[in-house]
Amino acid sequence: MNKVGGFLQRMDLCRKYAFGKMLVIGSTPPFKVKGYGSSVDIPEFVMDEVYDMELSDEAQKERVNAMIEDQEPFEGEELLDAKCFKRAA
């Protein structure tokens, strides 16, 4: 989770424009990190560092909802921890 936290801290530049969630899953090392992000009206200088994912089909929407809700198991594996990156008010 330290690596996930460090990544989200470095992405603080995007906080005004983005929302995301990252999960650490698995029951034994090496653990897996899964995540998603969404954003609107991101300036070009931010896009140089981050990309946006479109939710174009129902399977992606269901996967994102499972991540937001911390559903366990996630993709058949134990959910160990989760961090949320949300827009600053």
N, C-alpha and C positions, 0 to 999 in steps of 0.2 A: 504494500500500500504506500510505502514511502516513495517509490518510483512514480506511482500514479499521482500522489500529492504534489511531487516536484514538477511533474509535467503540467498539471493544472495551474500551479503557481506561475510557471513560465508563460502560460497562456493568458495571464491576467489582462494583457492588452485587449483581448477579445471580450472581456466581461460585459462591456457595454452593448455588444452586438450578438452574443451567442448564448446558447444553453446546451448542456451536454451531460452525459452520465457515463461513468466507467465502472465496470465490475471486475472483481478478481474471483475466478471460479476454479474449481477442481478440488479433489480430495487429497492428492499427493503432489509434491513438487515434480516437475516444474509447473507452477500454476499458470493459468491463462488469463489475459487481460482482454476484455471485450468492451467496446464503447461505441457511442454515437454522438453526433452533434447536430445542432440545427442553428440557423441564424437568418437574419434579414438585414439588408442594406449594409453589408460589410464593406468598409473602404478598401481600396486596392492594396494599401500598405499592410493591412491585416491579412488579406487573402494570400499574400506572399508567404505567410506562415501557417495558415489554416485553410482547410477546404470544407465545403458544405455538402451534405448528403441529402439527396432528394428521397422522399418516401413515395416511390412511384407505384408500388404494388402492395397488396393486402398482406403478404407474408412479412415484408419489412415493417409495416405498421404494427402487426402483432408482436414482432420481435422487440420493437421499441417500447411498446406498452408493457411487455414483460420486464424490460430493463427498468422502466420508470417505477413499476410496482414492486421491484425486488423479488419477483417470483422465484420460488425455489422448488425443484431444481431448475436451473437455467440451462437450456439446451442439453438437458440430461446430466448436468454436473452440479455439485454442491456450490452454493453461493457463499464465499468467504467474507467478502466485504464490498462496499460500494461507496462511491463519492459522486457528488453532484456539483456541476459547474453551472451556476445560474447567473442571469443578468443582474447587474447592479441596478438598484432603483434610482 
